[in-house]
Amino acid sequence: MTGDPQLIYSLEIKVLDLEKKVEALEKALEKLVAGAAMAGEASLPNSVLDEIERGENPVRVIRQFRLMTQKELGERCGIRPNHISAMERGMPFGLKTAKRLAEALDVPIRLLT
């Protein structure tokens, strides 16, 4: 049994149309996700982002930009100031600590990792 060529053609056109719409939605979603990821960085001037790119410690650079002492940052995130000092000198820290710091500094976590 063969199908109606007119019906098959009509269905193929609809499938192609749906594929285009899905592609457009996927692109729009990518833009939204990228915009959300950049939102935290948008609150930082390029000079701060440039310092981080040059290898400066992101915790120190952002903390100083926010005009916070190590003690104030520690109070906001529940980390002792001497631990913050060690992290700013290069001591590695885990994801849980990075999340707490990112929240206290109001930046995306990926800026600190």
N, C-alpha and C positions, 0 to 999 in steps of 0.2 A: 504494500500500500504506500503510495506517495502522498506527500502533503500538498496542500494548496500553496503554490508558489507565491501568491500575493500575501498570504498570511505569514509565511516564512520570512519574506522580505520585510514585512512590517515589523515582525518581532526582532529581526536583526538590527533594524534602524533604532528600535527602542533600546536594545541592549547597548548599542554604540553610544546613544545619548546618555544612558545611565552611567556608562564607563567614564564619559567626559565629566559628568557631574561629580562622580566619586573622586576623580583626579583633582578637580577644582576644590572640593571640600578638603582633601588631604593637604593641598598646598596652603589653603587658608588655615588649617589646623597647625601646620608647621610654623607659619608666621606668628600665630598666637603663642605657641610654645616658646619660640625664640624671643618674642617680645616680653613674655613673662620672665624668662631667664635673664634678660637684660635689664629688667626694671630695677633690680637692686643696684646694678652697676651704674644705671643712669643717675642715681643719687650721688655718685662719686665723680669728682671732676677728672678730666683726662690726666692731669698732673699726678694724681694719686694712682691711677691705673698704670701710668707710665713707670712710676717708681716700682710698682709691683712687678711689671714686666722686666725691669732691669735687674730684678733679683732681690730687691729689698723685702724684708719680712712683711707679709701682708697684714698680720695681726698688729704689728707696731705701726705701720703706715696708716692703716684705717683708724686705729685707736687714737693716734695723734691728730689725724684729720678731724675726728669727732670731738677733739679737745677733752679726752678722757685720760685720767691717770690709770696706772695699772690697778690701783686699789679700787677705783670706781668701776672699771671693767670687771674686776673680780666680784664686786658686790652684785653687779647685774647678772652675771652668769654663774655665780657660785663656785668660782675657781680662785684659789688663793693667789694673791699678787706675786708671790715668789715663783709659783708655777707659771704664771703668765710671763714673767720675766725670763724664765728658762725657755719657754716656747719661742719668745721673741729672739732669743739668742740661737735658736735652731734646734732645740730639743723636739723630737717628733711627738705628735699627739694623734690620738685616734679619732674615729668618726664621731663618736658621742661628744667628745670635747669640741670638735670642729663645729658640730651643730649648735652647741651652747654658745660658742663664741660668735658664730654667724648671726644667731638670733640677737645677741646682745649688741653686736655692731651694726645690725640691720643691713646685712649684705647676703648675697647668695653663698651657700656653703662652698661652692666650687672655687670661689675667690681665695679661700683659705687652704684648700687642699692641693 
